[in-house]
């Protein structure tokens, strides 16, 4: 599997869940975009991402929320530098109107997990040949195991993740549902 196939697989999983009503987002108001381009005021040009979910209010055309997904198909854990760069790009395209998730087949450096938790960036360790898994606050043995699964590539299940609100899980539907809930909460607050 190459990077393009991995990105397409991740986008398809997210889109399928939205269309099946599994993630708390109305499929009439949320659409998955592959290779979206968003304008950066700082660069005065577009930044291209791997995928995004644009959420609009009913009867409106302009998105009020961008859930940006960046995929990393590495043979090593995603370093913190990649997360810092992704965070900077999110700030350039939408600030408070954007949420971000980094998806990796191999896992994340411990510094990456720490940084992403502090910035509200979701992390998913996803092996398309297996199942998703995600992790949040490491207050329990289960959560510590999920964090270990995000760092160490040899753990099962095949999905481990950190939601943008800091929630950890090893189940894809649970994580995507958590992200959708977080999006809904952001809307109510803002």
N, C-alpha and C positions, 0 to 999 in steps of 0.2 A: 504494500500500500504506500502510495506517495502522499505528499502533503495535500495536494488538491483533492484526492480521494478522501483523506481523513477529514478535511474541512467540510466536504460535501456530506459525509456521514454524520458529523456532529450537527450540521444545519438540518438535515433530514430528521434526526431524532427529536430535536427541539420542535420543528414544524409539525411533525406527526403528533406529538403530545399536545400542542396547542389546538390543532384541528380536531383532536379527539376529546377536547374539553378537560384534559387531565391536569392542567397547570394553573387553573384559575384565571386565565386570560380568555376573553371573548375572541374567537377566531375571526369575527367580523371586524374587530378593532386592533388586531395584532397580526403583523405579517413578518415573515422571515425573509431577509434579503441576503443573498450571497454576494460577496465582494462589494459591500456598500462603500460609497465614497461620501465623506462628510467634510465640509469646509472648515479649515483651521484659519482663524483670524491671525494667529501668530505667524503662520507660514505663508499666508495669502495664497493657499492652494489646498486641494483636497488631500485627505488622508484615507487610504484604502484599508479596510479591515477584512477579516475572513468571513464574518457573518454578523447579522444584527437582527434584533426584533424591534420593529417600530410599532409603538402603541399610540393610537389616536383615540380621541373621545368620539362617541357616536355622532354621526352627521358632520364630522370635521375631517379635513384632509391632511392637515399638517400634524405630524407626530408631536406629542408633548413629552415622550419618553423614548430614549434609545437604549436598548440593552445590547451592548456590543460584545461580541464573542471573538476571541483571538485564540487560534489553535497553534500548538507547538508540538511538532512530530520530531522530537529529538531522540538521540540515543543516550542522553544524560538528563538529569533533573534540570528543570527550568531555573536559571539563576535569578537572583533578585534584580539584577540590572534589567532583565526583560520586563519584569513587573513594574519597575520604576518608569521605564520608557512607555509602557502601556498606560500607566496612570497619567503621565504627562499628556499623552495623546487624547485620553478621555477628557481631561481638563480643557484642551484646546477646542474640542468639538461641541461640548455641551455642558460641561461642569455639572451642576446639580441635576440637569435633565438627562444625564447618562449614567448607566450602570455598566459594569464590565465584568466579564468572566474569562479566565484563561483556562484552556483545556489542553491537557498533555497526556500522552500515552504512557510516558515513563515516570512522571512525578515531579516534585518540586523541592528545591533546596529549602532547608529549614528557615533561612532568612527570607525567602520568598513568601512562605506561609505567614511569618510574622508581619512582614510589610503589608501583604494583602489584607490581613485581618484588620490592620490599623487604618487602611484606606477604603475598606468596604468593597474590595474586589473579590469576586467569587473565584474559586479554584475547583476544577474537576480533573481527577485522574481517570481517564476513560480509555479502555481497550475495546475497540469495536467488536472484537471476537468474544467478548465477555459481557458483563453487565456494568452499569454505572454504579459508583459509590461516592458518597460525599461526607464531609465531616465539619463540625462547628467547634464550639467551646470544648476544650479538652478537660472537662471536669470529672469525667468518668473513665473507667477502663475502656469502654466502647469507644469513646471519643479519642482517647489516646491511641487506640488501635487504628482508628481512621486516619489520624495525623501520620502515624507510622506508615500506613498504606499509601499516603500521598507522597511520602519521601522514598520509601523502599518499593521497588518495582515488582518484587516477587510475591506480594500479598494477593489473596483473593478476598472478596470479589474483585471484579475488574473495573469498578468505578469507585472513586473516592472523591469527595468534593467539599468545598467551603463556599457557603452562600455569601452574597454581598453583605448580609447582615451579621455574619460571623457564625452561622449555624453550620455544623458538620454533619455529614451523612454518608452512608455507603449505598444509597438507593437513589437512582436517577429521578424517578417521579417525585420522591420526597424533596429532593434538592430543587428541582424546577418548580415544584409547588411552593416551596419556601420563597424562591425568587419572585414568583408571581404575587404571593402574599405581601412580600416586601414592597413590590411595585404599587400594589393597591394601598398599602399603608402610607407610602410616600405621597400618593395622590390625595389622600384624605388630609394629610398634614399640610400639604402645599396648596 
